Amino acid sequence: MNSPMKLLDVIALIEDLPDLRLYRGQVGTIVEVYEPGVFEVEFSDTQGRTYALETLKQKQLMALYHQPIAEIVPL
């Protein structure tokens, strides 16, 4: 699925970023779109406390979906 990521999309990291203390599989939310393919992503714990806020590129992220893809984008 190659639809563009947008504000408030839930994402997961697809690569380790040890300098930022972020690792593949961590889940965040896009909170700002700076330009196509560049996003501010907020990472929060299960209590809603932000533990990281980083500018990341789309190639570092994977969009997560909570429903069948066909319901989001018709085939």
Secondary structure as UniProt FT lines:
FT   TURN            7..8
FT   STRAND          10..13
FT   HELIX           18..20
FT   TURN            24..25
FT   STRAND          27..35
FT   TURN            36..37
FT   STRAND          38..44
FT   TURN            46..47
FT   STRAND          50..57
FT   HELIX           58..60
FT   STRAND          61..63
FT   HELIX           69..72
//
